[in-house]
């Protein structure tokens, strides 16, 4: 195969251009000037190459031509592609029929490396040179050559639009049709500004055309312009436009080369987004070459080094880290091909750097890229978190975890020296009352001052910590020969620290401290044992009287059962150990099922099924009753919804704790429960004991009114077991009165018992309250209640509480049987 350089056809076409001995032509000079100006080249040259010689058609940019690298011209002709060698870039210039005739080359400063965009522009100018050659051949040769020229325009990848001096389109190639959406037939004959110019540019274009016609002046010829163009569908597309002037058969023509920049704009937008991310993040994005010269330096993290973006480009990192041998070692590791993360410090700043090498095809490292994160704030945050892990945020004292960590060393020292130690468990007396009365802000102020008072009576070397709430721990090290006496003296000093009154919110009040003491190693060999026994001693002191201390007495009972119960109740809620049983409420006159009462049970894995009396008091004392009460309401509503879906119409009641009633948002919480379960509040009965209904009416009365407004039925439970104010009762929105089971005892034996129940029934009738007798166990009781006007009853003699599935079966049987059959379980015959 003949090499391209000596190919006879190529040489023949080259000679046919008539340009080998050509003295020069303005159209080619315009191209080289454009290349030199736009690309910032020292020199730009258009060269034709035959088998043995090179012919410079045009040179621009310097008084003396700069020699291109040896052999570059022949390499371009042989390869037929663009090449970049040293400081020069060269692209092939082709004959309209395809063979390479020569090259368009440019050279510039080594400080400005060639980009792909630069080479593309050089290729666009080379295409213009091909067009000029084609036009020259077309004007010189036959009509067939002109047809060939048209074919070149037709097949060009870039959009080409040819115009006459008035700006009217005379040629519109297929690439232009595809880019703008206009057909050639529509485009030819149209003014360019009407077809492709956005409205904002039209006036200026028309004025420029008129100026060119009048004076021959043009400001856009041979310029590379970026602007929007209008498409047939009304959208705009970004283009790059280059316009050159030529003559065809003596007629002036302007050839516009238009390149779609949409992809470039998308890339530019992506680069802008990436740059915005880099600028926003507290990092440094950098790169350096195999010699350590910085080639990229971006990111806001540079400010902490006193640098601006790209300020370090061109400098050596080895020089920058001349006094930092560890950093220099990191650079060498990265250049050896290692990927790793390194932490360095620069003044008060701390940096975390990730190095990643880039390899050439032969495995050599050509560059290293990296990201440096300014982790100064993160380090400070970690230090703060570490501090908080071992310190109480409110008082600044060591917390329990910190004490436990320090105690391990202290106990080791005590063992090594054969010395005794002690742990004091300090509990503030009546703190809860003050905290509840004055609020948490006042409580926090008291705790801070209490910590200061205890610190004031603590020796150097002792460990003072806040256990949590109103409890403090004080570890006494190195107590000497009489540890018992020394620890008691320390406890008395701590108690005396609370003799002075506290002043909060303009009020003066007294708070004392109760202290339990355990000795090491007598009362325990570990922190856990010392803490448990000091806690037991503290509760022993509280039982004996507050404001005193007590030493742990081995074998003493642990009075902290309520704390254990609180933890077990929390576990029961988490493990879903609570269940509801349902006891029917029947109408006394006909045995009709009127409703159910939901009663909570605890399926304790350790003790079996527990009744409310076994755990509700502890729940109220520990505060778990709020969560348990919410669970009861939700579970009851779910069951009521299920029964309603089965077509059973009944009222379902459940008990409400006084703790719940004291919560301002209780009515709203209950309303949300109704809505969540799609339950009609009118089918729900909230039962409140007589004593609870009468206490703190100013607060609970508001909640009663809110519940009544929701439509909830309110019942006074266990009436007769407490002491009611009839005046208050008359003004509360109750609709049901439930007679306590104790009042029914003896109605068939004790002559005075019926009088109390009769009075209760009369009272309910006067207040227009429906009555429900609780604890009905015999037929005699049922008959007596019916005869004296009691409307409803519940009790073991009628039906026992039962789980949900059995209660559903009861509902089915009650619906199928005759009404009187609901009394079948009563013991006595009628």
C-alpha positions in Angstrom: 0.0 0.0 0.0 1.4 3.4 -1.1 2.1 5.7 1.9 -0.2 8.8 2.0 2.8 11.2 1.6 3.7 9.8 -1.8 0.2 8.7 -3.0 -0.1 9.7 -6.7 -3.7 10.7 -6.4 -3.0 13.0 -3.4 -0.1 14.7 -5.2 -2.2 15.1 -8.3 -5.0 16.8 -6.4 -2.5 19.0 -4.6 -0.9 20.2 -7.8 -4.4 20.8 -9.3 -5.2 23.4 -6.6 -2.7 25.7 -8.2 -1.6 26.8 -4.7 2.0 25.4 -4.6 3.5 28.4 -6.2 0.8 30.8 -4.9 2.0 34.1 -3.6 -0.8 34.3 -1.0 -4.5 34.9 -0.7 -6.5 37.0 1.8 -8.9 34.3 2.6 -6.1 32.0 3.9 -4.4 34.9 5.7 -7.7 35.6 7.4 -7.8 32.0 8.8 -4.3 32.1 10.2 -4.9 35.5 11.8 -8.1 34.2 13.3 -6.2 31.1 14.7 -3.4 33.2 16.2 -5.8 35.8 17.8 -8.3 33.4 19.2 -5.9 30.7 20.4 -3.3 33.2 21.7 -0.7 31.5 19.5 2.8 32.8 18.9 2.4 31.8 15.3 -0.2 30.1 13.2 0.7 28.6 9.8 -1.2 27.0 6.8 1.2 24.6 5.1 0.8 22.4 2.0 3.0 19.2 1.8 4.0 17.3 -1.3 6.4 14.3 -1.4 9.5 16.3 -0.8 8.7 19.9 0.1 6.5 22.0 2.4 4.8 25.2 1.1 3.6 27.9 3.5 0.5 29.4 2.1 0.0 31.8 5.1 1.6 32.7 8.4 0.3 35.0 11.2 1.1 35.9 14.7 4.9 36.7 14.6 7.4 38.6 12.5 9.4 35.5 12.0 7.8 32.1 11.6 8.4 29.7 14.5 9.6 26.3 13.3 7.3 23.5 14.1 8.7 20.3 15.7 10.7 18.3 13.3 8.7 15.9 11.1 5.3 17.2 12.4 4.0 18.1 9.0 4.8 14.7 7.5 3.3 13.0 10.6 0.0 14.8 10.2 -0.2 14.0 6.5 0.6 10.3 7.2 -1.8 10.0 10.2 -4.6 12.2 8.9 -5.5 13.2 12.4 -4.8 16.1 14.8 -1.5 15.9 16.7 -0.1 17.9 19.7 3.7 17.7 19.9 5.6 19.8 22.5 4.1 23.3 22.3 2.5 22.9 18.8 -0.8 21.6 17.7 -1.5 20.7 14.1 -4.7 19.5 12.2 -5.0 18.1 8.7 -6.3 20.3 5.8 -8.0 18.2 3.2 -8.9 18.4 -0.4 -12.7 18.6 -1.0 -12.4 15.0 -2.3 -10.8 13.8 1.0 -7.0 13.4 0.8 -4.8 15.4 3.1 -3.1 18.3 1.3 -1.3 19.8 4.3 -1.9 21.1 7.8 -2.9 24.1 9.9 -0.6 24.4 12.9 -0.1 26.8 15.8 2.5 27.2 18.5 2.2 29.0 21.8 3.8 29.3 25.3 4.5 26.1 27.2 2.6 27.6 30.1 -0.6 27.3 28.2 -1.3 23.6 27.5 -3.5 22.7 24.6 -7.1 21.7 25.4 -9.5 19.6 23.4 -11.6 22.7 22.8 -8.6 24.5 21.3 -7.9 21.6 18.9 -11.5 21.5 17.9 -11.4 25.2 17.0 -8.3 24.6 14.9 -10.1 21.7 13.1 -13.0 24.1 12.4 -10.6 26.6 10.7 -9.1 23.7 8.7 -12.6 22.9 7.5 -12.9 26.6 6.4 -9.6 26.2 4.5 -11.0 23.2 2.7 -14.1 25.2 1.9 -11.9 28.0 0.5 -10.0 25.5 -1.6 -13.3 24.1 -2.9 -14.6 27.6 -3.7 -11.3 28.3 -5.6 -11.7 25.2 -7.6 -15.4 26.0 -8.2 -14.7 29.4 -9.6 -11.8 28.2 -11.7 -13.1 24.9 -13.0 -16.2 23.5 -14.5 -19.8 23.2 -13.5 -19.0 19.7 -12.3 -16.6 21.1 -9.8 -19.3 23.4 -8.5 -21.5 20.4 -8.1 -18.8 18.8 -6.1 -18.5 21.9 -3.9 -22.2 21.6 -3.2 -21.8 18.0 -2.2 -19.1 19.1 0.3 -21.4 21.6 1.8 -24.2 19.0 1.9 -22.1 16.4 3.7 -20.4 18.7 6.2 -21.1 17.7 9.9 -21.3 21.4 11.0 -24.3 23.5 10.0 -23.4 25.7 7.1 -25.5 28.7 6.1 -24.4 30.8 3.1 -25.7 34.4 2.7 -25.5 37.2 0.2 -24.5 40.7 1.3 -28.1 41.6 2.2 -28.2 38.8 4.8 -30.5 36.6 2.7 -29.9 32.9 2.9 -28.7 31.3 -0.4 -27.6 27.9 0.9 -28.7 25.8 3.9 -27.1 22.4 4.4 -28.6 19.2 5.9 -26.7 19.7 9.2 -28.4 23.1 9.5 -31.8 21.5 8.7 -31.3 19.0 11.6 -30.0 21.6 14.0 -32.6 24.3 13.5 -35.6 22.3 12.3 -36.1 24.3 9.0 -36.1 22.6 5.6 -33.7 24.0 2.9 -36.7 25.1 0.8 -38.1 27.2 3.6 -34.7 28.7 4.6 -33.4 29.8 1.1 -34.6 33.3 0.4 -35.3 34.1 4.0 -33.4 36.9 5.8 -31.1 35.3 8.3 -32.4 37.5 11.1 -36.0 36.4 10.5 -35.2 32.7 10.5 -32.5 32.2 13.1 -32.0 35.3 15.2 -33.7 35.7 18.6 -35.7 38.9 18.8 -33.1 40.6 21.1 -30.4 40.3 18.4 -32.3 41.2 15.3 -32.0 45.0 15.3 -28.2 44.8 15.8 -27.9 42.3 13.0 -29.9 44.3 10.5 -27.8 47.4 11.4 -24.6 45.4 10.9 -25.7 44.1 7.5 -26.6 47.6 6.3 -23.2 49.0 7.5 -21.4 46.2 5.6 -23.4 47.0 2.4 -22.7 50.7 2.7 -19.1 50.8 4.0 -17.8 47.2 3.7 -17.1 47.2 7.4 -17.8 44.1 9.4 -17.1 43.4 13.1 -18.0 39.7 13.1 -15.9 38.4 10.2 -13.4 35.7 11.2 -14.5 36.0 14.9 -15.5 33.1 17.0 -18.9 34.1 18.5 -21.1 32.4 21.0 -24.7 33.3 21.0 -28.2 31.7 21.0 -30.0 30.8 17.8 -33.7 30.4 17.2 -35.2 27.0 16.2 -38.3 26.3 14.2 -40.2 25.2 17.4 -39.4 28.5 19.1 -36.7 27.1 21.4 -33.2 28.5 21.5 -30.0 26.6 21.1 -26.5 27.8 22.1 -24.2 27.9 19.1 -20.6 28.9 18.1 -20.6 31.0 14.9 -17.7 31.8 12.6 -18.4 33.9 9.5 -15.9 34.2 6.6 -16.2 36.2 3.4 -15.5 34.8 -0.1 -16.5 35.3 -3.7 -18.3 32.8 -6.0 -18.3 33.7 -9.7 -17.6 37.3 -8.8 -20.4 37.5 -6.3 -19.7 38.2 -2.6 -20.9 35.4 -0.3 -20.7 35.1 3.5 -20.3 31.6 4.8 -21.4 30.9 8.4 -20.2 27.8 10.2 -22.5 27.0 13.2 -21.7 24.4 15.8 -24.2 23.2 18.4 -22.9 23.9 21.9 -25.7 22.2 23.8 -23.5 19.4 25.0 -20.7 21.8 26.0 -23.2 23.9 27.9 -24.5 20.8 29.7 -20.9 19.9 30.5 -20.2 23.5 31.6 -23.3 23.4 33.9 -22.1 20.2 35.4 -18.6 21.7 35.9 -20.3 24.7 37.6 -22.3 22.4 39.9 -19.1 20.5 40.8 -17.3 23.7 41.4 -20.1 25.0 43.5 -20.0 21.8 45.6 -16.2 22.1 45.9 -16.6 25.7 46.9 -19.3 25.0 49.5 -17.6 22.1 51.2 -14.9 22.7 53.7 -12.3 20.8 51.7 -9.3 21.2 49.4 -9.3 19.4 46.1 -5.8 19.1 44.7 -3.5 17.3 42.3 0.2 17.2 41.6 2.4 15.5 39.0 5.2 13.0 39.3 7.6 15.7 40.4 5.4 17.2 43.1 4.3 20.2 41.1 0.8 21.3 42.0 -1.6 21.2 38.9 -4.9 21.7 40.8 -5.8 23.6 43.9 -9.5 24.3 44.7 -11.8 24.5 47.7 -12.8 26.8 50.6 -10.4 24.8 52.9 -7.5 26.7 51.3 -8.5 29.8 53.4 -7.3 28.0 56.5 -3.8 27.8 54.9 -3.9 31.4 53.8 -4.2 30.5 50.1 -6.6 31.4 47.3 -7.9 28.9 44.7 -5.1 27.8 42.2 -2.6 30.1 43.9 -0.4 27.1 44.6 -0.6 25.8 41.0 2.9 25.5 39.6 4.6 25.4 43.0 6.3 22.4 44.5 4.6 20.6 47.4 8.0 19.4 48.6 9.0 23.1 49.0 5.7 23.9 50.7 6.3 21.0 53.2 10.0 21.7 53.5 9.7 21.8 57.3 7.2 19.0 57.6 9.0 15.6 57.2 5.8 13.6 57.9 3.9 15.5 55.1 6.9 14.9 52.7 6.8 11.2 53.6 3.1 11.2 52.6 4.0 12.7 49.2 6.6 10.0 48.5 4.1 7.3 49.6 1.5 8.6 47.1 4.1 8.8 44.3 5.1 5.2 45.0 1.5 4.3 44.1 -0.1 3.9 47.6 -3.6 5.0 48.3 -4.1 6.1 51.9 -5.5 8.6 54.4 -3.2 10.9 56.5 -3.9 13.3 59.3 -1.8 16.5 59.6 -1.9 19.6 61.7 -1.2 23.2 60.6 -1.2 25.5 63.5 -4.5 25.1 65.3 -6.1 23.5 62.3 -6.3 19.8 61.7 -6.6 18.2 58.3 -7.5 14.7 57.0 -6.1 14.0 53.5 -7.0 11.2 51.2 -4.4 10.4 48.5 -5.1 8.5 45.3 -2.4 7.9 42.6 -3.1 7.9 38.8 -1.2 5.3 36.8 0.0 5.3 33.1 -0.4 2.2 30.9 3.0 1.0 32.0 2.1 1.2 35.7 4.1 4.4 36.4 2.5 7.1 38.6 1.8 10.1 36.4 -0.2 12.2 38.9 -1.7 12.1 42.3 -5.2 13.5 43.2 -6.3 14.1 46.7 -9.0 15.6 48.9 -8.1 17.4 52.1 -10.9 17.9 54.7 -10.6 20.5 57.4 -11.6 18.4 60.4 -10.8 21.0 63.0 -14.5 21.5 64.0 -15.1 17.8 63.9 -12.2 17.2 66.2 -13.5 19.9 68.6 -17.0 18.2 68.4 -15.4 14.9 69.2 -13.6 16.4 72.2 -16.9 17.9 73.4 -18.7 14.6 72.9 -15.9 12.8 74.8 -16.2 15.4 77.6 -20.0 14.9 77.7 -19.7 11.2 77.8 -18.0 11.5 81.2 -19.4 14.7 82.6 -22.9 16.0 83.6 -23.9 18.7 81.2 -26.0 20.6 83.9 -23.5 20.8 86.8 -20.2 20.1 85.0 -19.4 17.3 87.5 -18.2 13.9 86.5 -21.2 11.7 85.6 -21.6 8.1 86.7 -19.6 6.8 83.7 -16.8 9.1 84.5 -16.9 8.2 88.1 -16.8 4.5 87.3 -13.8 5.0 85.0 -11.9 6.9 87.6 -13.0 4.6 90.4 -11.2 1.6 88.8 -7.8 3.4 89.2 -8.7 4.6 92.7 -9.6 1.1 93.9 -6.4 -0.2 92.4 -4.4 2.4 94.3 -6.4 1.5 97.5 -5.6 -2.2 97.0 -1.9 -1.5 96.4 -1.6 0.7 99.5 -3.9 -1.4 101.7 -6.0 1.7 102.3 -9.8 1.9 102.8 -12.2 4.0 100.8 -15.9 4.9 100.9 -18.8 5.8 98.6 -21.4 8.3 99.7 -24.8 8.2 98.0 -26.3 11.8 98.5 -30.0 12.3 97.9 -31.6 15.8 98.1 -34.7 15.8 100.4 -38.0 17.3 99.0 -36.3 18.3 95.7 -39.2 16.8 93.7 -41.7 19.0 95.5 -39.7 22.2 94.8 -39.1 21.1 91.2 -42.8 20.4 90.5 -43.9 23.7 92.2 -41.3 26.1 90.7 -40.5 24.4 87.4 -37.5 22.7 85.9 -35.6 25.9 85.4 -35.6 26.5 89.1 -34.8 22.8 89.8 -31.8 23.1 87.5 -30.6 26.1 89.5 -30.9 24.2 92.7 -28.9 21.2 91.3 -26.1 23.5 90.2 -25.9 25.2 93.6 -26.1 21.8 95.3 -23.1 20.6 93.2 -21.2 23.7 94.2 -21.9 23.2 97.9 -20.8 19.6 97.8 -17.7 20.5 95.9 -16.9 23.0 98.6 -16.7 20.2 101.3 -14.8 17.7 99.1 -11.1 17.0 99.5 -8.6 17.2 96.7 -8.3 13.7 95.2 -11.9 12.7 96.1 -14.3 12.1 93.2 -17.6 14.0 93.1 -20.2 13.1 90.5 -23.9 13.5 89.7 -25.7 10.2 89.5 -28.8 11.7 87.9 -31.9 13.5 89.0 -31.3 14.9 92.6 -28.7 12.2 93.5 -24.9 12.7 93.8 -22.0 10.3 94.5 -18.9 11.1 96.5 -16.0 8.7 96.5 -13.5 9.2 99.4 -10.0 7.8 98.8 -7.3 7.1 101.3 -9.4 7.3 104.5 -6.7 6.2 106.9 -6.9 3.8 109.8 -10.5 4.6 110.9 -12.4 4.6 107.6 -15.8 4.4 109.4 -15.2 7.6 111.4 -13.6 9.4 108.4 -16.5 8.6 106.2 -19.1 9.6 108.8 -17.3 12.9 109.2 -17.4 13.5 105.5 -21.1 12.7 105.4 -21.8 15.2 108.3 -19.9 17.9 106.3 -22.0 17.2 103.3 -25.2 17.4 105.2 -24.1 20.6 106.9 -23.5 22.1 103.5 -27.3 22.2 103.0 -28.1 24.0 106.3 -28.1 27.4 104.5 -31.4 28.1 102.7 -31.7 28.2 98.9 -32.9 31.3 97.2 -34.6 30.8 93.8 -37.1 33.0 92.0 -37.3 35.4 94.9 -38.2 32.6 97.3 -36.3 31.2 100.2 -36.6 27.6 101.2 -34.8 24.8 102.9 -33.5 21.6 101.3 -31.7 18.9 103.2 -29.7 15.9 102.1 -29.9 12.2 103.2 -26.7 10.1 102.7 -26.0 6.4 102.6 -22.4 5.2 103.1 -20.7 2.0 102.0 -17.0 1.2 102.8 -14.4 -0.4 100.6 -13.5 -3.2 100.8 -15.8 -4.2 103.7 -19.1 -3.5 101.8 -18.1 -4.4 98.3 -15.1 -5.1 96.1 -16.5 -3.4 93.0 -18.2 -0.1 92.0 -21.5 -2.0 91.4 -21.5 -3.5 94.9 -20.5 -0.3 96.6 -23.2 1.7 94.7 -25.9 -0.9 95.5 -25.1 -1.0 99.2 -24.7 2.8 99.5 -28.1 3.1 97.9 -29.6 0.7 100.4 -28.1 2.6 103.3 -29.5 5.9 101.9 -33.0 4.4 101.9 -32.5 3.1 105.4 -31.6 6.6 106.4 -34.7 8.0 104.8 -36.9 5.6 106.7 -35.3 6.7 109.9 -35.7 10.4 109.2 -34.4 12.8 106.6 -31.4 15.0 106.8 -29.2 12.2 108.3 -26.7 9.6 107.1 -26.6 5.9 107.6 -23.8 3.4 107.2 -24.5 0.2 105.3 -25.5 -2.6 107.6 -24.7 -6.0 106.0 -27.8 -8.2 105.7 -30.2 -5.2 105.8 -33.3 -5.6 103.5 -33.3 -3.8 100.2 -36.1 -1.1 100.3 -35.8 -0.3 96.6 -38.5 -2.7 95.3 -40.4 0.2 93.8 -37.4 0.9 91.5 -37.4 -2.7 90.4 -41.1 -2.5 89.8 -40.7 0.6 87.6 -38.2 -1.2 85.5 -40.4 -4.2 85.2 -43.4 -2.1 84.1 -41.2 -0.4 81.4 -40.3 -3.9 80.2 -43.9 -5.0 80.3 -44.9 -2.1 78.0 -42.0 -2.8 75.6 -42.8 -6.6 75.5 -46.6 -6.1 75.2 -47.3 -8.1 78.4 -50.5 -6.2 79.3 -53.9 -7.5 78.2 -57.5 -6.4 78.6 -60.3 -8.5 80.0 -63.9 -7.4 79.5 -66.8 -7.7 82.1 -70.3 -7.4 80.8 -72.7 -4.8 82.2 -76.4 -6.0 82.0 -79.7 -4.2 82.2 -81.5 -5.5 85.4 -85.1 -5.3 84.1 -84.6 -7.7 81.1 -81.0 -9.0 81.2 -80.1 -7.2 78.0 -76.3 -6.6 77.4 -75.8 -2.8 77.8 -72.0 -2.6 77.7 -68.6 -3.8 78.8 -65.9 -2.6 81.2 -62.3 -3.0 80.0 -60.1 -4.2 82.9 -56.3 -4.4 82.6 -54.3 -7.5 83.5 -50.5 -8.1 83.5 -49.3 -11.4 82.1 -46.1 -11.3 84.2 -43.6 -13.9 83.0 -42.4 -14.3 86.6 -45.6 -14.2 88.6 -48.4 -15.1 86.2 -51.6 -13.1 85.6 -51.7 -10.0 87.9 -54.7 -7.9 88.8 -54.5 -4.0 88.8 -54.1 -3.8 92.6 -50.8 -5.6 92.2 -49.1 -3.0 89.9 -51.3 0.1 89.4 -50.1 1.8 92.6 -46.5 1.3 91.6 -47.3 2.5 88.1 -48.8 5.7 89.5 -45.8 6.3 91.8 -43.2 5.8 89.1 -45.1 7.7 86.4 -45.6 4.7 84.2 -49.4 5.0 84.6 -49.4 7.6 81.8 -48.1 5.2 79.2 -50.1 2.3 80.6 -53.3 4.4 80.6 -52.7 5.4 77.0 -52.2 1.8 76.1 -55.5 0.8 77.8 -57.4 3.5 75.9 -56.0 2.5 72.6 -56.5 -1.3 73.1 -60.1 -0.7 74.3 -60.9 1.5 71.2 -59.4 -1.2 68.9 -61.7 -3.8 70.5 -64.7 -1.5 70.3 -63.9 -0.9 66.6 -63.8 -4.6 66.0 -67.1 -5.2 67.7 -68.7 -2.3 65.9 -67.5 -3.8 62.6 -69.3 -7.1 63.6 -72.5 -5.1 64.2 -72.5 -5.1 68.0 -73.8 -1.8 69.5 -72.6 -1.3 73.1 -70.8 1.1 75.4 -67.3 0.2 76.5 -65.8 1.7 79.7 -62.3 1.9 81.1 -60.7 3.4 84.2 -58.8 6.8 84.2 -56.0 7.4 86.7 -55.8 10.7 88.6 -52.3 11.2 87.1 -53.8 11.2 83.7 -56.5 13.7 84.7 -53.9 16.1 85.9 -52.4 16.2 82.4 -53.7 19.3 80.5 -53.5 17.5 77.2 -55.3 14.4 78.2 -58.6 15.1 76.4 -56.7 15.9 73.2 -54.7 12.7 73.5 -58.0 10.7 73.9 -59.6 12.5 71.0 -56.6 11.4 68.8 -57.0 7.9 70.0 -60.7 7.9 69.0 -59.9 9.3 65.6 -57.1 6.8 65.0 -59.3 3.9 65.7 -62.5 5.4 64.1 -64.5 5.1 67.3 -67.5 7.2 68.2 -66.7 8.9 71.6 -70.4 8.5 72.6 -69.8 4.8 72.9 -67.0 5.3 75.4 -67.3 5.6 79.2 -64.5 7.1 81.2 -64.7 5.8 84.8 -63.2 7.9 87.6 -63.2 6.9 91.3 -65.2 9.0 93.7 -62.2 10.3 95.6 -60.4 11.4 92.4 -63.5 13.1 91.1 -63.7 15.2 94.2 -60.0 16.3 94.5 -58.6 19.4 92.9 -61.8 20.3 91.1 -60.3 23.4 89.6 -58.0 21.3 87.5 -59.9 18.0 86.9 -63.2 19.9 86.4 -61.7 21.4 83.2 -60.7 17.9 81.9 -64.2 16.5 82.8 -65.8 19.3 80.7 -63.5 18.7 77.8 -64.3 15.0 77.8 -68.0 15.7 78.0 -67.7 18.1 75.0 -66.1 15.2 73.1 -69.3 13.1 73.8 -67.5 10.8 76.3 -69.8 9.4 79.0 -68.4 10.0 82.5 -69.0 7.6 85.4 -68.2 8.0 89.1 -66.7 4.6 90.0 -66.8 2.9 93.5 -69.4 5.5 94.8 -69.8 5.0 98.5 -66.1 4.2 99.2 -65.1 7.8 99.5 -66.4 11.1 100.7 -68.2 13.2 98.1 -69.3 16.8 98.2 -72.9 16.7 96.9 -72.6 20.3 96.0 -69.6 19.7 93.8 -71.0 16.5 92.3 -74.1 18.4 91.2 -72.0 20.7 89.0 -69.8 18.0 87.3 -70.8 16.5 83.9 -71.2 12.9 85.1 -73.9 10.7 83.6 -73.4 7.4 85.4 -73.0 6.5 89.1 -71.4 3.1 89.9 -72.3 1.8 93.4 -69.4 0.3 95.2 -69.6 -3.4 95.9 -69.1 -2.8 99.6 -72.6 -1.1 99.9 -74.3 -4.3 98.7 -72.9 -6.5 101.4 -75.7 -7.4 103.8 -78.7 -6.0 101.9 -80.4 -9.3 102.5 -79.3 -9.6 106.1 -78.3 -6.2 107.7 -81.4 -4.0 108.2 -79.4 -0.8 108.0 -77.6 -1.8 104.7 -80.6 -1.3 102.4 -81.1 2.2 103.6 -77.6 3.3 102.4 -78.2 1.8 98.9 -81.7 3.3 98.8 -80.3 6.7 99.6 -77.6 6.3 96.9 -80.2 5.3 94.3 -82.4 8.3 95.3 -79.4 10.6 95.0 -78.6 9.3 91.5 -82.2 9.7 90.5 -82.3 13.3 91.8 -79.1 14.1 89.9 -80.5 12.3 86.8 -77.6 9.8 86.8 -77.9 6.2 85.5 -76.9 3.7 88.1 -74.7 0.6 87.8 -74.3 -1.7 90.8 -70.8 -3.3 91.0 -70.0 -6.7 92.6 -73.4 -8.3 92.2 -72.9 -12.0 93.2 -76.3 -13.4 94.3 -79.8 -13.6 92.9 -81.1 -11.9 96.1 -78.9 -8.9 95.4 -80.1 -8.7 91.8 -83.8 -8.9 92.7 -83.4 -6.3 95.5 -81.6 -3.9 93.1 -84.2 -4.4 90.4 -87.0 -3.8 92.8 -85.4 -0.5 94.1 -84.9 1.0 90.7 -81.2 0.3 89.9 -80.9 0.1 86.1 -77.7 -1.9 85.4 -75.3 -4.3 87.2 -72.1 -6.2 86.8 -70.4 -8.8 88.9 -69.2 -12.3 89.2 -72.8 -13.5 89.7 -73.7 -12.2 86.3 -70.5 -12.7 84.2 -66.8 -12.8 85.1 -64.2 -10.7 83.2 -63.0 -12.5 80.1 -60.4 -12.1 77.4 -61.4 -10.5 74.1 -62.2 -13.6 72.1 -64.4 -15.0 74.8 -66.1 -11.6 75.2 -66.9 -11.7 71.5 -68.5 -15.2 71.9 -70.5 -13.8 74.9 -71.8 -11.0 72.6 -72.8 -13.6 70.0 -74.6 -15.7 72.6 -76.3 -12.6 74.1 -77.6 -11.7 70.7 -78.9 -15.2 70.0 -80.4 -16.0 73.4 -83.5 -14.7 75.1 -82.7 -11.6 77.3 -83.3 -13.4 80.6 -80.7 -16.1 79.8 -78.0 -13.6 80.6 -78.8 -14.3 84.3 -78.3 -18.0 83.9 -75.1 -17.9 86.0 -76.7 -16.5 89.1 -76.8 -19.1 91.9 -80.3 -18.7 93.4 -83.5 -19.6 91.5 -86.1 -17.0 90.9 
